[in-house]
Amino acid sequence: MKYLLGLLVGFEIADGVLTYFLIKNGLGHEANPFLQSIVGDVNFIILKVVGGLICALILWDVHRRLPRIAFIITSFFTVFYALIVSWNLSIFVMA
C-alpha cells in the first residue's frame, strides 16, 4: 500500500508540473474548473503537492481500518492519474 500511495502522489505531482508547463506555454488548458484560476501560478504546484500528500495520509488512515476499500480507492485514483499524466505527456510530445 505504501508503494501504491507513493505512486499516486508521484502521478499527482507529475500532473501538476506537466499541466503548469503546458498552460505556461499555451499548449493546453486546465479541465478542472476549481483549479482554472490558479493554474498559471506557482501556488498551483504547491496545492498539487500538498493536496496529494494529504490524500495519501487520509488513504493510509483508512487503510489501517478498511484495507480492502482503501486499496481499491487508491488503485482507482492511481490509474486515473496515470491516464491524466499519459494524456499530458502525449500533448507535450506532439507539441
LINQUI-V128657 format. One record per residue. N is the residue number from 1. RES is the residue in one small letter. PHI is phi in radians with two decimals (none if undefined). PSI is psi as a letter, one per 20 degrees, with the letter a starting at -180 (NA if undefined). D_FIRST is the distance of its C-alpha to the first C-alpha in Angstrom with 1 decimal. Layout:
n-><N	N>
res-><RES	RES>
phi-><PHI	PHI>
psi-><PSI	PSI>
d_first-><D_FIRST	D_FIRST>
This chain:
n-><1	2	3	4	5	6	7	8	9	10	11	12	13	14	15	16	17	18	19	20	21	22	23	24	25	26	27	28	29	30	31	32	33	34	35	36	37	38	39	40	41	42	43	44	45	46	47	48	49	50	51	52	53	54	55	56	57	58	59	60	61	62	63	64	65	66	67	68	69	70	71	72	73	74	75	76	77	78	79	80	81	82	83	84	85	86	87	88	89	90	91	92	93	94	95>
res-><m	k	y	l	l	g	l	l	v	g	f	e	i	a	d	g	v	l	t	y	f	l	i	k	n	g	l	g	h	e	a	n	p	f	l	q	s	i	v	g	d	v	n	f	i	i	l	k	v	v	g	g	l	i	c	a	l	i	l	w	d	v	h	r	r	l	p	r	i	a	f	i	i	t	s	f	f	t	v	f	y	a	l	i	v	s	w	n	l	s	i	f	v	m	a>
phi-><none	-1.05	-1.17	-1.14	-1.15	-1.09	-1.13	-1.06	-1.10	-1.06	-1.15	-1.07	-1.18	-1.06	-1.05	-1.10	-1.15	-1.12	-1.09	-1.01	-1.10	-1.11	-1.17	-1.06	-1.73	1.17	-1.74	-2.85	-2.52	-1.47	-1.43	-1.40	-1.10	-1.29	-1.80	-1.00	-1.30	-2.01	-1.09	-1.53	-1.74	-1.10	-1.05	-1.07	-1.13	-1.06	-1.06	-1.12	-1.17	-1.12	-1.08	-1.10	-1.18	-1.12	-1.07	-1.11	-1.14	-1.13	-1.14	-1.15	-1.12	-1.09	-1.05	-1.13	-1.73	-2.30	-1.06	-1.16	-1.11	-1.08	-1.13	-1.12	-1.10	-1.13	-1.09	-1.03	-1.23	-1.14	-1.14	-1.01	-1.24	-1.10	-1.17	-1.11	-1.11	-1.08	-1.08	-1.08	-1.13	-1.15	-1.14	-1.09	-1.18	-1.31	-1.40>
psi-><h	g	h	g	h	g	g	g	g	g	h	g	g	h	g	g	g	g	g	g	g	g	g	h	j	k	i	a	q	p	h	o	h	h	i	h	h	j	h	i	q	h	h	g	g	g	g	g	g	g	g	g	g	g	g	g	g	g	h	g	g	h	h	h	h	m	h	g	g	h	g	g	g	g	g	g	h	g	g	g	h	g	g	g	g	g	g	g	h	h	g	g	h	i	NA>
d_first-><0.0	3.8	5.4	5.0	6.1	8.5	9.8	10.4	12.3	14.0	15.2	16.4	18.4	19.7	20.9	22.7	24.3	25.5	26.7	28.5	30.2	31.2	32.7	34.5	36.1	37.0	35.0	32.9	32.3	29.5	29.0	27.5	30.6	29.0	28.3	31.5	33.6	31.4	30.1	32.7	32.2	30.1	28.8	26.9	24.7	24.2	23.3	20.7	19.1	19.4	18.4	15.2	14.3	15.4	13.4	10.2	11.6	12.6	9.5	8.0	11.3	11.3	8.2	10.4	13.2	12.1	8.8	10.2	11.6	8.7	6.9	10.4	11.2	8.4	9.3	12.9	13.0	11.5	14.3	16.7	16.5	16.7	19.8	21.2	20.8	22.4	25.2	25.8	26.0	28.5	30.6	30.6	31.6	34.3	35.8>
